[in-house]
Amino acid sequence: MKHIYLLLTIFSINLYSVDLSSQRGMTNLLGSETWSRCSVHLSDPLSKSYELSYKRTESMPLSPFAGNYKPKFLPPSSMPDTVQVFTMDVLNEDVNDGNQGTQMDALGHFGHLDKPWDGKTELDMSKATFFGGFKGSEVKPSPDSPLLKLGIEPVPPIITSAVLIDIKKYINNGVAMSAGEYVSVADFDLALKKSSLADRGVLPGDAVLIYTGWSDNYQDPDESKIYYSMAPGISYELAQHLASKKVVAVGLDTPYVDAVADPNVPIKLSKGTPKNMVFPIHHYFLTQVGVHTLENFNLKKLALDSVELSCVMILPLMVEGSSASSLRPVAIGRARS
């Protein structure tokens, strides 16, 4: 395991020699301590590897905010006087690849204004504030500018212990949560108490994965169109609770960490939720406390095997100025059921 620590240290130093601590939020906690937690799972001969992503296809459930996803597979090609052939593919124009499929948000994905925008006047980014007190003029100085601060590229590799909280199993007696429902602090704490992690709890630097069962609605091809139209999420108080534990990232098996109710069955906002916000959990995690949001995580197999503690590896692409990244995260841990 000493070799693993050495490689991780060299990797971190080479990629992140510039001080980016002011743009990193809770991921500043990542390092030798969180890596050492991973070593237990990596060296366990009974550990298994779990894919936490979905295949990226044209027919997968698509975010209504991120454009179409239409890969085009090009004809095979070669070069004269060679024996090699090669294949390639491209994506369609105007696709927001980072916000489709299994993905994570950069801290610069959300900012906030002092008062609501009227939707008519031009959006004045100089009045927007982002994580760390960065102003909109520093983060995105022009409409077609990349993120000059708080983009995805300052995010270090997230290699740490992951805690799985199975709400479907421990709180809902095997029934998936419904759209608009919130995982409360009481729900979270009770599920943790019923799990194998009651004594350990949640540690600084952990990633927290919450299984709601909403991913039962994930279809490919996405014929029902239910998955992205609404979803359960976590309460604002739970977001604050998790931030107090100094977790680096929170992910659900949903398209959002926020609850989105069925428009025909409105649900009252959870206690403490700020007004004039459609996605208050995004606001709190990304602009207030520097916790990364993980979306469309495939947690079903992890939950079925009761892998309540694992080593998770989440590596965002170093896309300069991007507000999000597509992911292929993996968890390594021992099945307990």
N, C-alpha and C positions, 0 to 999 in steps of 0.2 A: 504493500500500500504506500510505502515511502515514494515509490516511483510515480504513483498517481499524483501525490501531493506536489512532487517536483514538477511534473508536466503541467499541472494546473497553475502553479505559481509562475512558471515561465510564460505560459499562455497569457495569463492575466497581465504580467508586466509588459510583454511585447505589444499587446493590443491596447493597453490602457495606461501608457506611460504618462500621458497628459492628465493633469488633475481635473477630473470631471465630477468630483464629489458633489458639487452644488447642483448637478443635473440628475443625480441618481436616486434621490430619495432613500427608501428603505433598503435598496440593494447595496448600499454602502456597508451593510452588515454581513454581506457574503464574504467568505474567506476561509481560512484554515479550519475554523470551528465548524462551520456548516459542511465543509467538505469531509471533515472527519466523521460526521454523522452518516454521510453517504457511504463511507468505507465499510461500515458494518453490513450494509445490504449488498454492496458490490462483492464482498468476500464470502458471503453466505452461500454455500453450495446448493441450498434449497431455494434461492431467489430465482425469480422469473422476470423476464422483460415484458412490459405492457405498453402497447401503443396507446397513446392518449389523443391521437388525432383521427380525423376522418379522411378518407380519400377525397382528393380535390377533383371534382368532375363538373362538367357543364350542367348536369342534372341534379347536383346537390342543392340543399336549401341555400338560398342566396339572401344576403343582407339587402334590404331595400335602400340602403344608403351607399352602396359600394359598386353599383353598376352591374352589367352582365359579366359572366365569366364564360368565355368561349375560346378554349384552346383550339388552335389550328395546327394540324399535324402536316408538316411539309413533306413533299416527295423525297425519297432517298436520293443522295447525290454522290458524286465521286470527282476525282480530278484526273485529267489525262495522264496516261502513262503510269498510273498507280493501281494497286490491287485493293485499295481500301474503299469502302463505302461508308457513309455516315448519315445519320438521321438527326433532324431537329424539329422543334415546334416553337410556336409563338403564341402570345395572348392577344386578344382583341384590344383595340384602342379604348380609352376611357374606363378601363376596369381598375378598381381600387383593390389590387390583389392582396394587400396587407390586411384588409378588413373583411375578407371573405374566408370561409372555412375556419378551421382551428387557427386561432390567432391571439396575439396580445397587443395591447395598446401602449404606445409611448406616453410619457407624462405630458407631452405637448399636444396630445390628442384633444384635450379639453382645456378651455380657459373660462373666465367668467367676467361679467360686467357688473357695474355698480347698480344699474337699473335695467329693467327689461328693454330689449330692442323692439321697436315698433313694427319691424318688418317692412317698412316703407323707405326709410332713409338708408343711406349707405352705411354699412357696418364700419364703425370707427375702431380699428384694432388698437389704436393708441390708448384706448380706455379699457382694454381687456387686460386681465391679470392672470398669470399662469403660476404653476408650482414654483416655489422659491422666491416669489415676488417678481419674477420676470414679467416685463410688460409685453403686450402684443407687438409693439413696434420692434422689440428685440427678438421675439420668437418668430413672427411671420410679418416682415415689414411691408410686403406687397402681396396682392392677391395671388400672383403666380410664383411666389417665393417658396422654396422648401423651408422646413423648420430650421432656423439657424441656432436655436436652443431647444433642448428637451425632445429632440427627435429620437428615433429608435437606436441610432448608432452608439450613443453613450451607454446603453444598457449592457451590463456585463453578462456573460453566460450565467444563467441561474441554475446552479448545481447545488442542491440543498436537500434537506429532509422535507418530505411532504406528508401532511396529515390529511387523511380522508375522513370526512364527516358524512355518514350515511343517514340523511334525513328520511329517505324513503323507508329504510329498514327500522330505524330506532324510534322515529317519531310518528310516521304514518302507517305503521304496521304493514309495510310492503306495498303501499299504494303511492303512486307518483303524486307529487304536488300539482296543484291546479294553477292555471294562469292567474297572475295578479297576487298570489299568496306570497307572504314573506317568511323567510327563515328568521326567527327572532333570536335574541340573546338566550332566552330560556330554552328554545329548541336546540340551539347549538350546544349549550352547556349540558343539557340532558343527554343528547346524543353522544357527546364526548364522555360523559360519565358512564353510559352503558357500553361503550366501546372498550377495546383493550388498552386505550390510551388514557384512562382515567387518572392514573398516577403521574404519567409523563406530562400531560397537558399540551399546550401550544407554547413553543419556545421562540425566542427572537431569531429571526432569519428563516423560519419555516415558510413553506408555501402551503396554503390551505386550499384543499379541493373539496367542494361540497356537492354531494350527489343528491339531486332532487327527484330523479326519475323522469323529468321532462323530456329527456332524450329518447324516451319511448316514441315520441312524435317525430324523431329524425328519420326521414325516408330518402332514399336515393334509388330511383328518381323521386323527386319531391312532388308527389301527386296531390296530397291533401293541402299543402301550403299552410299547415297549422304551425309548424315549428317556429318560424320567424315572426308570425303574426302577433304573438303574445307569449308570455312566459312567467314563471315564478322568479323570485329573486331574493335578495337579503334585505333586511330592514336597515334603516339609517343607523339605528342604535347598534346593530350588530357590526356594521362597518366601523363604527367608532371603537367598539369592543376589540375587533381584530387589529385595528391600528394600534391600540394600547398594548397589544401583545407584540408589536413590532414585526409583523409578518411582512414578507417581501412581495407576495403576490397572492391573489385570491381568484380561484377559477370555479366555474359551475358547468354542469352539463346542459347549459342553456345558451341562447344567442346573446344574452346580456347578463350582467351581474345584477342589474336593476329588474324589479318586477314590472311587467307590462300586462295590465289587465285586459280581459275581453271587453271591448267597448260596450257590449250589451250587458255586462255584469261588472260595473265599476266597483272598485274596492278602495276604501278609505286609505289615505297615505299613512305610513307608519309614523309613530311618534318621533318628533324632532326633525322631520324632513323639511328642508328649506322650501320656500315657495318659489314659483316661477321656474321650476326645473323639471324637464322631462326625464332626465337621467341623473338623479341626485347622487347615486352611489358612484357613478363615474366621476362626478364633480368632486366628491369628498376624497376618494382614493387618489385621483390623478392630480388634483390641484391643491389639496390641503395637506396630505400626509405622504405622498410619494409611494403609494402601493400600486403595483401593476395589476391590471384587470386581464383575466384570461377567459376567453370565450370559446364556445363550441368544443369543450373538452369531452372526449369520449371516455367516460368513467365507468361504464357499465361492467366491463370485465373486472376492473379493479374492485368494484363493489361486490360482484358475485363471488370473488375469491377472498373477500374480506382483507384486502391488503391495506390495512389502516395506517401503516407507516412504511414509507419507502424512500428511496433516493430518486429525486426527479431531476431531469436534465431538460432545460428549456433554453434553446439557443435561438434568439431572434436574429434575423438577417441584418447585416450591417449596411442597410440601405440609407444613404445619406439624405437627411432631411425628411424622412418618412414618419408619419404619425402612427404607424402600426407595422406589424410583421406577421406574415404567415409562419406557421410553426409545424414541426413534427416532434412534439415532446414525447419523452418516454419516462416510465417509472420502473424502477427495479426494486423488487421486494418479495417477501415470502408470502405465499397463499396461506390463509388460516382457515379456509373452509372448502 
